[in-house]
Amino acid sequence: MLLAVDVGNSNIKFALLDGRTIVARWKIDSDENRTGDAYARWLMPLMIEHKAVSAIIISTVVPNILEHLQNLGRNHFNLEPIIARNDSVNWGIAINVDNPVSVGSDRLVNAIGAHQEHEGDLIVVSLGTATTIDHIGDDGSYNGGIIAPGMALSRDALAAAAAQLPHIAIKRPLHKKVIGKNTQDQILIGIYWGYFSLIEGLMNRMKAEIDKPIKVIATGGLSALFHRDDALFDIIDSNLTLKGLAILYNRQA
C-alpha cells in the first residue's frame, strides 16, 4: 500500500492508495512545529484497519515540514520517503517554463494526474492558499500558468487591514445576487463572486491564447465551494494531487 502525502500551506492530506485507488484519506492542519512522532500518534490509530504501508511519497510546498514527515517515514514505517522534487524524481513530462526548478511540486503532480485521466489540452485550476491556473499540453507537458492570492488570503487581508470589517467564513452564497444588504453578505459576495469572475476572466484569456479545444479541471481545498452547474469548470476533483502522486511513484520504478 502506498502512503501519499500532499503538504499544502494550510492543510496536509494523507492517503492510502492501492494502485491508483484511494482506500482511505485523512487531513490535518499544516504545522511546522509538529514532529514525526506527533504525526505518528495522530496517524497510526487511523490506519490500524488497513494493510501495511510499503512505500511513501511526499509532495510539499512547505519545506520546513518535510524533515518531520521524513522522520515519520523512517522511524515509524522503516521507509525512506520519495520526495516529489525537481532534482530527485523522474517527472516523465516536459516542463516548458523559464526555470523548471521553480515550479511547485503540487502543480507538476496535478499536471500528471490530470493528463492521465483526461485527453487533450487541459487547464488545471487549484484553489488553495494560492489560486493557480495552469496549462497542460495534450502530450502531458506543463506549459506554465498563473498565480493569484487565494480566497482565504484575500479575506484575511481585508479583515486585518480594515478595522470595521469582520472576519467571515468562506462559503458558497445562498443566491447569485450581488447586491448585498449587510456587511457580512457584501464581503462574502466580494470574495466568492469576485474570485469566480477572476478565475473566469483569466481562464478565458488563457483559452484564447491556447486556441484549442480544452477541458478545465478544478482541485484544491476550496474547489468544493463550486458546483458543476456553475459552468465554470468541467470537472471538480479534490483528489487530483493524491492521484498524481500515485502515478509519479510508479514512474520511479
BELQUI-V273113 format. One record per residue. N is the residue number from 1. RES is the residue in three letters. OMEGA is omega in whole degrees, -180 to 180 (* if undefined). Layout:
n = {N:N}
res = {RES:RES}
omega = {OMEGA:OMEGA}
This chain:
n = {1:2:3:4:5:6:7:8:9:10:11:12:13:14:15:16:17:18:19:20:21:22:23:24:25:26:27:28:29:30:31:32:33:34:35:36:37:38:39:40:41:42:43:44:45:46:47:48:49:50:51:52:53:54:55:56:57:58:59:60:61:62:63:64:65:66:67:68:69:70:71:72:73:74:75:76:77:78:79:80:81:82:83:84:85:86:87:88:89:90:91:92:93:94:95:96:97:98:99:100:101:102:103:104:105:106:107:108:109:110:111:112:113:114:115:116:117:118:119:120:121:122:123:124:125:126:127:128:129:130:131:132:133:134:135:136:137:138:139:140:141:142:143:144:145:146:147:148:149:150:151:152:153:154:155:156:157:158:159:160:161:162:163:164:165:166:167:168:169:170:171:172:173:174:175:176:177:178:179:180:181:182:183:184:185:186:187:188:189:190:191:192:193:194:195:196:197:198:199:200:201:202:203:204:205:206:207:208:209:210:211:212:213:214:215:216:217:218:219:220:221:222:223:224:225:226:227:228:229:230:231:232:233:234:235:236:237:238:239:240:241:242:243:244:245:246:247:248:249:250:251:252:253}
res = {MET:LEU:LEU:ALA:VAL:ASP:VAL:GLY:ASN:SER:ASN:ILE:LYS:PHE:ALA:LEU:LEU:ASP:GLY:ARG:THR:ILE:VAL:ALA:ARG:TRP:LYS:ILE:ASP:SER:ASP:GLU:ASN:ARG:THR:GLY:ASP:ALA:TYR:ALA:ARG:TRP:LEU:MET:PRO:LEU:MET:ILE:GLU:HIS:LYS:ALA:VAL:SER:ALA:ILE:ILE:ILE:SER:THR:VAL:VAL:PRO:ASN:ILE:LEU:GLU:HIS:LEU:GLN:ASN:LEU:GLY:ARG:ASN:HIS:PHE:ASN:LEU:GLU:PRO:ILE:ILE:ALA:ARG:ASN:ASP:SER:VAL:ASN:TRP:GLY:ILE:ALA:ILE:ASN:VAL:ASP:ASN:PRO:VAL:SER:VAL:GLY:SER:ASP:ARG:LEU:VAL:ASN:ALA:ILE:GLY:ALA:HIS:GLN:GLU:HIS:GLU:GLY:ASP:LEU:ILE:VAL:VAL:SER:LEU:GLY:THR:ALA:THR:THR:ILE:ASP:HIS:ILE:GLY:ASP:ASP:GLY:SER:TYR:ASN:GLY:GLY:ILE:ILE:ALA:PRO:GLY:MET:ALA:LEU:SER:ARG:ASP:ALA:LEU:ALA:ALA:ALA:ALA:ALA:GLN:LEU:PRO:HIS:ILE:ALA:ILE:LYS:ARG:PRO:LEU:HIS:LYS:LYS:VAL:ILE:GLY:LYS:ASN:THR:GLN:ASP:GLN:ILE:LEU:ILE:GLY:ILE:TYR:TRP:GLY:TYR:PHE:SER:LEU:ILE:GLU:GLY:LEU:MET:ASN:ARG:MET:LYS:ALA:GLU:ILE:ASP:LYS:PRO:ILE:LYS:VAL:ILE:ALA:THR:GLY:GLY:LEU:SER:ALA:LEU:PHE:HIS:ARG:ASP:ASP:ALA:LEU:PHE:ASP:ILE:ILE:ASP:SER:ASN:LEU:THR:LEU:LYS:GLY:LEU:ALA:ILE:LEU:TYR:ASN:ARG:GLN:ALA}
omega = {180:172:179:-177:-180:-176:174:-179:-178:-175:173:177:174:178:170:-178:171:-168:176:-179:178:-178:179:178:-179:-179:177:-179:179:-178:-177:-178:-180:-176:175:178:179:175:-178:180:179:-170:-171:177:179:-175:-169:-178:-175:-180:-178:177:-179:180:179:174:-174:167:-179:170:178:-173:-176:178:-172:-177:180:179:174:177:175:-180:-176:-171:-174:177:-177:-178:173:-177:169:-178:178:-176:-173:-175:-173:-180:172:-178:-180:177:172:179:-169:176:-177:-177:-176:-178:-177:-176:179:-178:-180:-179:178:177:176:178:180:-179:-179:-178:-179:-173:-173:-179:174:176:-176:165:177:178:179:-175:179:177:169:171:179:179:-171:176:176:-178:-179:175:-180:-177:173:-170:177:-178:-171:172:175:175:179:-178:-178:177:179:177:-178:180:180:-179:-178:-174:-178:-170:-175:-180:-177:174:-175:172:177:179:177:177:-178:-178:-178:177:-178:173:-178:-178:175:-172:-178:179:-180:177:-179:177:-179:-180:-172:-177:173:178:174:-178:178:-179:-180:-179:180:179:179:176:180:179:179:180:179:175:174:171:-172:177:-177:-179:178:176:-180:-173:-177:-179:-179:178:-175:-179:177:-176:172:-179:176:-179:174:-176:173:-174:-177:-179:-173:-178:-180:177:178:178:178:178:179:179:-179:179:-179:-178:*}
